[in-house]
């Protein structure tokens, strides 16, 4: 268990950076002058970079070996670049004054740098669990990652709010970012570097010779072209494609929540105009968003401990379907819960969903992935995560502005419905990984007749 924790510790720092970005990117961009209907366009940076970067990094990790290891070089490179992005993103306005550049353009460049770097670091951690653990330990391996992800996300999401309580200003001068957000991003950069270094120092990856032994003496092929990624995508296991459909609806809902929660809270719960992006009340809505995101990640920690026993009792796909249903109801309930002090109720369901989304699809997936293709298939599986975010990013702003009159809470409800659809598809579309003896016997009988 200690080794599983060691190999996953870097996820704490990665998710702290991710939590800071999710909870504050919309707020930062709004501080720099972005309108609510433009936010989803700016958020397209994350899925587009993931679509490009993750399969390439997975392919490279599968087919290279360095003195540092197979996956660890990418942890380190991604961490350093992401830390730079964390420092620079909230300071884009100051950098603009020195560089005579457009502040929103510069902010998007730093956001893209962060996203690309997070993807460089994140995908190899997924593959590392598949590399290092027997497949029957996949659920516990990804559950441990989820626990560390939850801890990092709680800290990252709540850190600006904590700094406000400790006396750091949360009021943003026009065109700039509040001090509590800036300092939180500095702390996130430091934790990211330290946690990645911890994993690098404490984890020894299997050598190519050891992998060859696991694969029955067949060595991992090192000469492989990038074009093989498309062949691998074409030959992807059917289970991956079915899980991909579920992922589409799950991540469409998550993207909706991450992009539009601050605006939804500001207009629906604080009664502000959609055009108010600088007032103290708006920044309070931003702090509340970070706090709520921290809450669902906090609840996800406890649900992560429960995933393995629940999955053993009712099955992996049933566990995932139940979690997605709870998440969908949680998002929808935000419309009906008007008291901001009661919104934690919505976050409980989202915590269950988030814990499962981070663990169960991968636990169901690794049984069908060849060991030597673990990295590239984990990267390809990311297609089903980023494509719904890209679609949402393209059309989300038009829907919020044109259909819902800039009242983002209505689009949050749409996200909840999408997550409920994901739950239904999981139950009736995804194949169970482990069938009962009775089912196996029936299949044998069918073959004989």
C-alpha positions, 0 to 999 in steps of 0.5 A: 500500500505504501508503494501505491501511495508513493507512486501516486503522490504526485497526483496531489500536486497535480490536482492542487494545480487543477483545483486552483485552475478549475476554481479560479480560471473563470474568475481570473478571466472575468477580472481581466475583462472576459464576458460570461458568454466568452468563458467557455471559449477560453476554457477550450484551451484545456481540452484541446491541449489534452486532445493533442498532448496525452496520446503523444505522451502516452505513445512516447512513454510506451516506446522509450526508456531513460536513466530516470525511467519510463514515465518519470521524465514526463512527470518532471517536465510537466511539473516544472512548466505547470509551476511556471504557468501557475505563477504567471497566469494570475500575474498576466496583467502585470506582465502585460504592462511590461510586454505591451500585450493584450491581457486576455491573450497573455492569460490564455497563453499562460492557461494553455501552458498550464493545461499542456503541462498538467496533461504531460504530467497527468497521463503518465501517472494513469499509465504508471498504475497500469504498469506497476500493479497487477490488473486485479489491484487496479481498483485500489490503485486508482482509488488511492490516486482518487484519495490523493487527488481529492486531498490536493483538490480540496487544498487547491480549491479552498486555498484562496478562501482560507487566505482571505480568512487569514487576512489576505485581500480578496478584492480585485482592482479593475483589470487585476486579480485579487491577492488571495488568488495570486498567493494561492497559485504561488503555493500551488506551484511549490506543492506541485514541484515537491510532490512530483519530486517525492514520487520520482525519488520513492518510485522505481519503475520496472525496466524493459527487461522486467516488462519483457518477463511479465509479457512472457519474454516478448520485449516491448517494441521501441521502434514505433511511429506516431502514426501508430496512434491512429491505428491503435485508436482504430483497434481500440477494445470495444469496452473502451468505446462503450466506456467512452460514450459514458465519459462523454456525458460525464465530462460534458457535465463536469465542464459545465460545472467548472466553467459556469458555477461562479456565474451561476452563483453570482446571478442565481444565489447572490442576485447580481447582474451577469455583467458584474465581474468585479464587485466584492459580491462577485469575488465572494461568489468566486470564493464560494465556488472554490469552497464548494469545489473543495467540498466535493473533492473532500467528500470524494476522498471518503467515497474513494475509500468506499469504492472497492468494497461497494464494487465488490458487493454490487459490481463495478459498473453498478457502482459507477452508475450509482455514483453518476446518478448521485452527481446528476441529482447534485448538479440539478439540486443547485437550482433549487437550493437557494441558501448558499450555506446548504449547497454542501448537500449538492456537493455530496452527490458530486463527490461520489460522482467525482470519486468514481469518474476518477477511478471506476472507468479506468478500473474497468478499462485496464483489463482490456488493454495490452500491457505494452500499449498502456500509455497510448491507450490511456492517452486515447481514452482521454479523447472521450474526456476532452471531445465533450469539453470541446463541444461544450466550449464551442456551444456552451456560451451561445446556449447560456447567452441565447437560450438562458439569458446569461443565467448560467444556473439553467445550464448547470441543470443541463449538466446534471441531466447529462450526468444522469444519462451517463448513469443510464448508459453505464447500466445498460451499455457497458459490459461487466468485467467479471461475470458470475459463474452462472453466466459463464456456465450458460455461455459454455452451454450455448457454445456446445449447442 
